[in-house]
C-alpha cells in the first residue's frame, strides 16, 4: 500500500546537491530536471533518478526539458516511469502526468486528464494556487486557468507541480492537497523536498 510520496521539482541540474533524501514509497519529480534542455543533461538526471532507492519513481517533464518533447526514452528501470500525457496505476493509486513544453503545448491536453486520477503531476500550477511570483515589484500569477477549472471538475486528492520557484509550499483547498515542490530558488539556495503522508479513499 502506498502511504508516502516524496515530491521534487525544478532541480535544474542541481539534483546531486540533494543528500539524505527521506524514505518514501513513491518519488515524484514534477519537471525541469535540466537547465538548458540538452539530451546530456536529461540522461545524466535520469541515470541519477533511476539509481535512487525508491520502490516507484515518476517524472513529468517541464518547460526546460525540451529535449524530451515527443521523445521516447528507452532503458529505464521497470519501476521508473516518464509520465507525459499518460498515467499509471500503482497499488490502486491512479497517477497522471501533464508535461509543460513552451513549444507544442496544447491547452486541450488538459481535458485528457482522466476523471479518476488520484495524484495529478503537472509541471505548471493551476491558476491562483502557489503560482505567484514577482516581476519588477508586481505580483504575477503563472498558473493555468484551464488546469484550475479542470481540477475543480475532477477533484484529484493531490496535485503536484513546480515551475514557479517562489510558490514553493503546500495548501489544501476543497479536499485537494496542492504541492509546489520547486527545489531551486532564484538565488541558488535550495528548498527541502516535500514528503506527503497520503490518504486516498479506497475505490
N, C-alpha and C positions, 0 to 999 in steps of 0.2 A: 504494500500500500504506500502510495506517495504521500508523505507528510510535510516535506520541506522542499523549497525551491530557492536556490541562490541566484540572484539577479545581477547581471553586469550589463553595461552598455558603454559605448564611446570610450574605448580604451586607447584608440589611436596609436597603435604600435607600442604602448607602454604596458602591455599585459605582463611582461616579465617583472615589472615592479610590484606586481601583486603577489604577496607571500602569505603563507599561513591562511589560505582561504578556508572558511568554515566548512564543516561537513554538511552535505545536503543530499537528497535523493535525486534531484534534477538540477543541473546547471543550465541557465538560460543567458545567452548573450543577445542583446537587442540591437546590435548593429554598430557600424563604424569601428570595426576592428583595425582598419587601416587609416593612414593619414592621406596618402596620395592615390590610393586605389589601384596599386600595381599588383600583378599576379604574385610577385615575390613576397610582398607584404602579406597578402591573403594566405598564401601557402605556409608561410612561417607561422602565422597565427593559428591556422587550422592544425598544424602539427602540434603546437603547444596545447591547443584546446583538446585534441584527441588524447593527448597523454595525461590529462588531468584525471584523477581517480574518482570520478563520479559515475553512478550507475547509468545515467542518461545525460546527454549533452545536446542542447538545441541552440541553433544560431540562425538569426534572421538578419539579412544584410541591411545596411544603412546607406545613406547617400554618398558617403566617402568610398564605399566598397564597389566602385563602378565596374571593376573587372569581373564581378560576379553577376552582372546584369545579363540574364539569359544563359549563364554558364552552367555546364554540367560538371560537377566535381565528383571524381571517382576515387576510390581507395580509402574512403573514410571508414573508421571503425563502425561496427554494426550498431553500436549504442550512441553514435554521433550523427546528428541529422541537421541539414540545412533546410529550413522551412521558408520557402519563398512562394507565396500564394498557394500554400499547401498546409496540410495538417497531419497530425499523428495522434493516435490514442495510446496512452501508456498507463497500464494498470487501471483502466477505466476512466482516466482523466483525458479530456479532449483538448489538445493544444493546436493552435493555428498561428502561422506566421505571415504577416503582411510586410514585405520589404518596402523601402522608400528610396527609389532612384530618381534623381532630379530629371534625368532624361528618360523618356519612355514611361514615366509614371502615369497611370490612368486612374482617375478618381473612381471610375466604375468598378475597379477591382475591390474597392471597399465592400461593395454589395455581394461579393463572392464569399465573404466571411460567413461560415455556417452559423445557424441559429443555436446549435447545440454546443458551441465552443465553451469550455470552462476557463481556459487560460489563453488570452489573446496576446500575441507578441507582435508589436508594431513599432518600428523604429520612431516614426513620428507620433507625437502625442495627439490625443483628441483636443479639440479647441477648448481653451479655458481650464485645462487640467494640468497642472505642473508644467506649463508650456510658456511661462513668461520670462523674458529676458529684457535687457536694457540696451537701447540704441540712442546714443547721444542724449542721454538723460531722460528718455521717454520709454515707458514700458511697452513692449510689443509681445503679442501672443503669436506663437509659431505653430500652433496645433491645427489639425484638420477639422473643419466643421462637419464634413460628411462622415468622418470617422466618429465624431462625437454623437451625431444623430443615429448612426447605425448601432453604436454601443447602447444607446438608450432603448433601442428596439430589442436587441438580443440579450442584454443583461448578462455578460460573462461574469464569472466570480472574480476573475483577476484580469487586469490589463497592464502589461509590462511594456515599457518603452524607454527612450532616451532622447537623443537629438538635441534637446535644449539643455545645455550644461547647467545653466543657472536654476533649472527647475528641479534639481535633484531632491528626492524625498518620496513620501508616500501619503496617501489620504484615502479615506473611504467615503463613498457617496452612493446612495441608493443601492446598497448591498454589493457594490463592486469595489474591490480594492485596486487602486491605481498606484503604480510604482514607476517613478522616473529614476532609473538606475545609472545615470551618466556618471562615469568614474572620473574622467579628467575635468578639471576646472580650467578656465581660461588662463589662469596664472601658473599652470603647470602642477599645481597641487592635486591630490587625488582624494576622492571620496571613498568611503567604505562600501564594499558590496552589500546589497540588501538581502537579508535572509528572511524568507516568508515561512511561517508555520501555516500551512494551508488547511482549509476546511471546506470541502466541496460535498454538497449533499449527494447521497447515493442515488444513482439513476438506474 
